[in-house]
Amino acid sequence: MAIDRATRWVYAEIRPDKTAATARRFLNALSKQAAFKIRFVLTDNGKEFTDRLFGRRKRSESGLHEFDQLCAPRSTSSTA
C-alpha cells in the first residue's frame, strides 16, 4: 500500500510474497499510476526493503539490496 501524505491519495495491490523483486514491481506500478513524481519512500524496514536488520545483530545497510539500488539517486549530469 502507498499513501501520499499530502493528499491522502492511496494505491494498493495484493501481492503473493514479500520479496525485493515484488517491492520493485509494486513501486514501478505505483509510479505509473501516480499523478505526481515520487520523491521519498517511507517503509517499515521489512526484508523486502532493506538488509540492515536481518541477521544475528543490527548492522548498517549495505546499499546492495535490490530496493536500495532501485531507490538510489541517479546521476543527472549532462555533458555539453
Order of alpha helices (4+ residues) and beta strands (2+ residues): beta-beta-alpha-alpha
